[in-house]
Amino acid sequence: MGTNNLRVLEITVISGEDLSINRRQPVKKNAFVTIKTASFKDQMMMTKMDKDGGSYPAWDEKFVMNMPMHARYFTAEVRCKTNNAGERIIGTARIPASDFLGGYVPENYLHFLSYRLWDTKGERNGIINLSVRVKSSPEIKVNGGAASCSRPWSGAAAGADQKVSDGGMVTGIPVWSA
């Protein structure tokens, strides 16, 4: 997969809220997060364990990951290290690409997002807070600078000889300038 088929994400795992084990007992310690994208190498990143945050852990860790252009989401999974050297899944969230791509936001816009976590039984189990930024591509340059989302334009009114009263509408044809 070439670099043209990938977008670069900067994901910061900020914190978790109201985490519990089996919806009964609050998480006491050792919570961490794995982030997975659907890439050609199934890329996965992992935060450090929060040893004292309990049910409200804070990680504040930043990762830079590749995500295929066709991918519709990435996955954040909160886990907890148990006493018997195992791991327990606390909850999972799928973060849709549509939440941080497209629309009217400029390149490199920092999105602060919060998602409900769902446990293995399909029940609510806390919240994860993170930020996502789609990094601009260094290959795209316009006049020596980074390309922007919008270009300046000027228009010529379609009916320039007609008067427009207050509250009226003028239609025009956009003319792109270089």
C-alpha positions, 0 to 999 in steps of 0.5 A: 500500500503506497503512501497515497492510500494512507492518511496520517492520524495524530491520536492523543488518548486523554482519559477514561471515565467511570470504568468498571469490571463486569459493571459491578466493581470499579477499576482500581488500577492498571488501566491502559488503552490499545488503538488499532487501525485497519492498515495493511499491517494491522497497526496497534499502539498501546498507552502506558498503564495508569497505576493510580487513576482507578475508574478515572484514568488519565494517559495523555499519550500521543500516537502517530498512526497510518490509516488507509483511505478506505477505512471507516473507523479505528478502534480504541480498547480500554483494558486492565491488567489483572492480578493473575498476570492477565488482561481484561477488556473493560470496553471498546469504542469504534471511532468513525472516520466521518467524525474527524474527516470532511466537512468544513474544518481545515487541515490539521484541525484538532478534534476533541472527542468522547465515546461510550465504551461497550463491554464484551456483553454489549453493555455500556461501560464508561467513556474514553476521551481522545483527540484526533488530528489528520496530519497534512500531507507533506507531498502536497505543496502549492506555491511553496506552502501547504495546500489549504481547504479553500481557494479564493474566488471571485464571481461575476453576477449572472444577471449583472444588469438586473437590480437586487433589492435588500434581502434579494439573492444574486447568482454567480459563476465562481471564477477560480484564481491562481 
